Amino acid sequence: MVSAWASANNMALSQVKVDEKSNDITAIPKLLDLIVVEVCIVTIAAMGCQEEVTRKIKKEEAYYVGGLKTNYIGLWQLHFLRMLLDK
């Protein structure tokens, strides 16, 4: 289960069940389609740092905080540089 949580209200906004034999990566874009994140701060663990996910969040004009493991520093630099330069 993947959930969208509103910390200011202490409540879940929506949830999407992860398909059997799948993981969060496929459920996060579906969850983002169900909620409005405009002008919100979206935080996602390392598994959610996928290009499709960041593009959806950026398209909604939300702020994005993603977690990447320290052994992927090159990926982190490339990922966020691409997101900043993408128009």
C-alpha positions as a Markdown table, in Angstrom:
| # | Residue | x | y | z |
|---|---|---|---|---|
| 1 | Met | 0.0 | 0.0 | 0.0 |
| 2 | Val | 1.3 | 3.5 | -0.9 |
| 3 | Ser | -0.2 | 6.4 | 0.9 |
| 4 | Ala | -0.3 | 10.2 | 0.5 |
| 5 | Trp | -0.1 | 11.8 | 3.9 |
| 6 | Ala | -1.0 | 15.4 | 4.8 |
| 7 | Ser | 1.2 | 16.1 | 7.8 |
| 8 | Ala | -0.6 | 19.4 | 8.6 |
| 9 | Asn | -3.9 | 17.6 | 9.0 |
| 10 | Asn | -2.5 | 14.3 | 10.3 |
| 11 | Met | -4.5 | 12.3 | 7.7 |
| 12 | Ala | -4.1 | 10.1 | 4.7 |
| 13 | Leu | -5.3 | 11.8 | 1.5 |
| 14 | Ser | -5.4 | 8.7 | -0.6 |
| 15 | Gln | -4.0 | 5.2 | -0.9 |
| 16 | Val | -3.1 | 2.9 | -3.8 |
| 17 | Lys | -2.7 | -0.8 | -3.4 |
| 18 | Val | 0.6 | -2.1 | -4.9 |
| 19 | Asp | -0.1 | -4.8 | -7.5 |
| 20 | Glu | 0.9 | -8.3 | -6.6 |
| 21 | Lys | 4.5 | -9.1 | -7.9 |
| 22 | Ser | 5.2 | -5.3 | -8.1 |
| 23 | Asn | 6.5 | -2.5 | -5.9 |
| 24 | Asp | 5.9 | 1.1 | -5.0 |
| 25 | Ile | 7.4 | 2.3 | -8.3 |
| 26 | Thr | 4.3 | 1.4 | -10.2 |
| 27 | Ala | 1.9 | 2.6 | -7.6 |
| 28 | Ile | 3.3 | 6.1 | -6.9 |
| 29 | Pro | 2.3 | 7.6 | -10.3 |
| 30 | Lys | -1.2 | 6.2 | -9.9 |
| 31 | Leu | -1.4 | 7.8 | -6.4 |
| 32 | Leu | -0.2 | 11.2 | -7.8 |
| 33 | Asp | -3.1 | 11.1 | -10.4 |
| 34 | Leu | -5.6 | 10.9 | -7.5 |
| 35 | Ile | -4.5 | 13.9 | -5.5 |
| 36 | Val | -3.6 | 17.6 | -6.1 |
| 37 | Val | -0.1 | 18.5 | -5.0 |
| 38 | Glu | 0.1 | 22.0 | -6.4 |
| 39 | Val | 2.2 | 24.2 | -4.1 |
| 40 | Cys | 2.7 | 21.3 | -1.7 |
| 41 | Ile | 6.0 | 19.7 | -0.5 |
| 42 | Val | 6.1 | 16.1 | -1.7 |
| 43 | Thr | 8.6 | 13.9 | 0.1 |
| 44 | Ile | 9.5 | 10.5 | -1.3 |
| 45 | Ala | 11.9 | 7.8 | -0.3 |
| 46 | Ala | 14.7 | 6.6 | -2.6 |
| 47 | Met | 12.4 | 4.1 | -4.4 |
| 48 | Gly | 10.2 | 7.0 | -5.6 |
| 49 | Cys | 13.0 | 8.9 | -7.2 |
| 50 | Gln | 11.9 | 7.9 | -10.7 |
| 51 | Glu | 11.8 | 10.2 | -13.7 |
| 52 | Glu | 8.1 | 9.7 | -14.3 |
| 53 | Val | 7.4 | 10.6 | -10.6 |
| 54 | Thr | 9.5 | 13.7 | -10.6 |
| 55 | Arg | 8.0 | 14.9 | -13.9 |
| 56 | Lys | 4.4 | 14.5 | -12.5 |
| 57 | Ile | 5.3 | 16.4 | -9.4 |
| 58 | Lys | 7.0 | 19.2 | -11.3 |
| 59 | Lys | 4.1 | 19.5 | -13.7 |
| 60 | Glu | 1.8 | 20.1 | -10.8 |
| 61 | Glu | 4.1 | 22.9 | -9.6 |
| 62 | Ala | 4.9 | 21.2 | -6.3 |
| 63 | Tyr | 8.1 | 21.1 | -4.3 |
| 64 | Tyr | 9.9 | 17.8 | -4.3 |
| 65 | Val | 12.2 | 16.2 | -1.7 |
| 66 | Gly | 13.5 | 12.9 | -2.7 |
| 67 | Gly | 15.8 | 10.5 | -0.9 |
| 68 | Leu | 18.7 | 8.9 | -2.5 |
| 69 | Lys | 21.2 | 6.5 | -1.0 |
| 70 | Thr | 24.7 | 8.0 | -0.5 |
| 71 | Asn | 26.3 | 5.4 | -2.8 |
| 72 | Tyr | 24.4 | 6.9 | -5.7 |
| 73 | Ile | 25.8 | 10.4 | -5.5 |
| 74 | Gly | 26.4 | 10.6 | -9.3 |
| 75 | Leu | 22.8 | 9.6 | -9.9 |
| 76 | Trp | 21.7 | 12.3 | -7.4 |
| 77 | Gln | 23.6 | 14.9 | -9.2 |
| 78 | Leu | 22.4 | 13.8 | -12.7 |
| 79 | His | 18.8 | 13.4 | -11.6 |
| 80 | Phe | 18.4 | 16.8 | -10.0 |
| 81 | Leu | 20.4 | 18.6 | -12.6 |
| 82 | Arg | 18.1 | 17.1 | -15.3 |
| 83 | Met | 15.0 | 18.2 | -13.4 |
| 84 | Leu | 16.3 | 21.7 | -13.0 |
| 85 | Leu | 17.2 | 22.1 | -16.6 |
| 86 | Asp | 14.1 | 20.4 | -18.0 |
| 87 | Lys | 11.7 | 23.0 | -19.3 |
